[in-house]
Amino acid sequence: MSEETSNQNLYLSMTSTRNLNSLTSPPVSSLEKRYQQSLEDMQYARSIQSMMAPTPEQLDALFPQCMVYDRPMDKLSGDFVFVAENEDMSYLAACDCTGHGMSAALMTVLAREKMWQALSKASGPAHLLTRLDEKFRAAMMKGDTHAMRAIGMGLDLAVIAYQPKSQQLRFAGAKRPLWVVRNGKLLEFKGTSRSIGGAYWRQQPFVETTLQVRPGDSVFMFSDGVSDQFGGPHDRKLKLKGLRTLILLLSELPPQDQHEFIKTWLTSWQGDLPATDDQLLLSFRVPTLEE
């Protein structure tokens, strides 16, 4: 048999096999194609979210002992971290946009932009939240209060401004608290009971708390997705009581070991139950004199 004849036979064999596979394999439906494209789009969108997030180097430059636990409910997240420097203060915020998934992810893009705009002339955390609320409402529905109430678009966040030289920390929150662990004891500071934007309009000023932190203090901020997660032996919410236990355990660990611990701890708590929301938890340890 010549080489040409052999190649022809091989071609015919491959063609027959391909035709047979096309007959025996189920065709990819239009719905399946759209689903696959949707998954690829979400993965790409998550990559964009990751690129917009502060890098470990940016975090380390302003908060040398910082840990970020960020676990989306699905591919995309409505929670995000904000870090910046303004004059002699380092800002760090844990932000939680309304909802989750694609809609909340789109909200994070707007929220980040308005955070930067609000920061430019902010004199502190409370002033930052006030300016953020004004800019957010102006951007969403052109400030139409009734439309915003109908849709409920907004975000909750806790933000700190830290002055390393004086070790002074200023805090303000929009429905989110600040927790500090000092010598094994948990200190809780409440935020103002209103969101940025959101379904309700309240002429309520954002309250700012100033505290003198000490070397070794552990500072925590988090979204409500952590405490709202169902799990445990009775399939109940973790709630703030369970979160307090977790925070006290975390505070005993060095920041570099906290991420793996909280990941393992919450995965064990959740078990086979589905995630109920995006989860975000930040920790920052005040450096000691030796560090």
PyMOL commands that set and color helices and strands:
alter all, ss='L'
color gray80, all
select helices_A, chain A and resi 3-24+30-52+56-62+101-119+125-143+145-151+224-227+239-251+255-270
alter helices_A, ss='H'
color red, helices_A
select strands_A, chain A and resi 66-71+79-86+89-97+154-163+168-174+178-182+185-189+196-197+208-212+218-222+230-231+236-237+279-285
alter strands_A, ss='S'
color yellow, strands_A
deselect
rebuild
show_as cartoon
